[in-house]
Amino acid sequence: MRLPWEYASVDLTKVFEKWYSVAYLWAQIEMAQETAGVLGIGADDAVQVWLNGELIHQNVIGGVFLDHDRVPVTFREGKNQLVLKILNYGGPWGFSRRLQDP
């Protein structure tokens, strides 16, 4: 099964030059049916992830590595809200995410 969105990586240093910053990223994802998958996450420096208002993951990673963390997820049928909080302790920062088959 092909999942509805592919890999994305964002260099937040190009958007926010200040150190010791926080960025929130929000996405609304609509599914035709309930869909299970694995969310691959990389972040520099720390990340928290909420799916439909539930905290599903948090970690201090220290580098944007593709699929550094792999979190099982289930998207419900219809609209889903995905929120990432990225915290920068200093220096370059960013995140990557992709949804994979379980």
C-alpha angles and dihedrals in degrees: 000000000000112000119223101250135036138211119312130182125186127192101211091189087075090056103034117030097183121100122226093040138144127216127190119204122195131191133176111212120190118204126194089212139001106293130193121204146138120263111215111206135186123175142169114237113347135344140195122186129199126189115194091342096310120115103235102168145012132172144148104235109164098208141044102252118163110251093355086150123031116200123186110230138179118204114204123227110276127013121002128186119218119187127183124190113200119192122198118204092183142311126032117353142178145124144240130205138174136167117231136183113271 
